[in-house]
């Protein structure tokens, strides 16, 4: 099965570091397709994070434009999380893309 989610954030919107999955389903790789141009919003940088002991280390992507696609590792067996910094102005729109893999 394929799954997607429409992501729309305005000023103050933020997406904390997390991993997506529900029940026994996990998404080993995910993608974010940007719909907004960088000039339409402030902040809102996408990042990938790792947990090192009690610290979360974030690696941010350059600011994304409409049509940019970021593919990232998201499996529960890895040490990777993802999120988005706070939107400081405007409106940031994107689509999150998932490919399900069921584990038994």
C-alpha positions as a printed Julia matrix, in Angstrom:
104×3 Matrix{Float64}:
  0.0     0.0    0.0
  1.06    3.57  -0.61
  0.19    6.42   1.69
  0.53   10.19   1.57
 -0.26   13.12   3.81
 -0.82   16.78   2.94
  1.27   19.01   5.19
  0.27   22.67   5.62
  1.89   24.91   8.22
  1.49   28.61   8.91
  3.37   30.92  11.28
  4.21   29.09  14.52
  3.73   25.63  12.99
  6.41   23.05  13.84
  6.88   19.31  13.39
  8.92   17.79  16.23
 11.49   15.03  15.6
  9.6    11.75  15.16
  9.3     8.43  13.28
  6.12    7.44  11.47
  4.53    4.04  11.84
  1.33    2.49  13.06
  0.94   -0.95  14.65
  3.2    -3.44  12.8
  3.69   -1.19   9.79
  6.85    0.85   9.34
  8.05    3.07   6.54
 11.77    2.33   5.95
 12.08    5.24   3.51
  9.94    8.31   3.16
  9.92   11.41   1.02
  8.74   15.01   1.27
  7.65   16.79  -1.91
  7.61   20.57  -1.47
  4.66   22.49  -2.93
  5.62   26.02  -1.75
  8.44   28.17  -3.09
 11.05   29.23  -0.52
  9.97   32.89  -0.87
  6.44   31.99   0.33
  7.48   31.05   3.88
 10.12   31.77   6.5
 11.72   29.08   8.67
 10.18   25.62   8.22
 13.45   23.87   7.32
 13.17   20.08   7.05
 15.69   18.12   9.11
 16.82   14.6    9.87
 17.84   13.88  13.45
 19.73   11.17  15.3
 19.63   10.43  18.99
 23.07   10.24  20.55
 22.8     9.33  24.22
 20.5    12.02  25.63
 21.05   14.51  22.79
 19.14   14.92  19.52
 21.44   16.05  16.69
 19.66   17.74  13.76
 20.93   18.03  10.18
 18.85   20.58   8.28
 18.25   20.62   4.53
 18.77   23.82   2.59
 15.49   25.71   2.23
 13.26   23.83  -0.21
 11.39   25.15  -3.27
  8.29   23.84  -5.03
  9.17   20.58  -6.8
 12.1    19.71  -4.51
 11.97   16.14  -3.2
 13.83   14.85  -0.14
 14.11   11.09   0.41
 15.23    9.94   3.83
 15.65    6.8    5.94
 12.86    6.4    8.45
 12.88    2.76   9.59
 12.36    1.83  13.23
 15.58   -0.21  13.18
 17.66    2.87  12.36
 18.56    5.77  14.59
 16.88    8.4   12.39
 14.07   10.8   13.16
 12.74   13.66  11.02
 10.92   16.92  11.55
 10.55   20.56  10.55
 11.69   23.73  12.31
  9.14   26.4   13.22
  7.57   28.36  10.36
  8.25   32.03  11.1
  6.14   33.61   8.33
  3.89   32.73   5.4
  2.6    29.29   4.54
  4.62   26.1    3.91
  2.89   23.3    1.97
  4.26   19.85   1.14
  3.23   16.24   0.65
  4.69   13.43   2.75
  5.04   10.17   0.8
  5.21    6.71   2.4
  5.65    3.17   1.12
  4.41    0.62   3.65
  6.34   -2.49   4.58
  4.66   -4.88   7.0
  6.76   -6.91   9.46
  5.49  -10.15  10.95
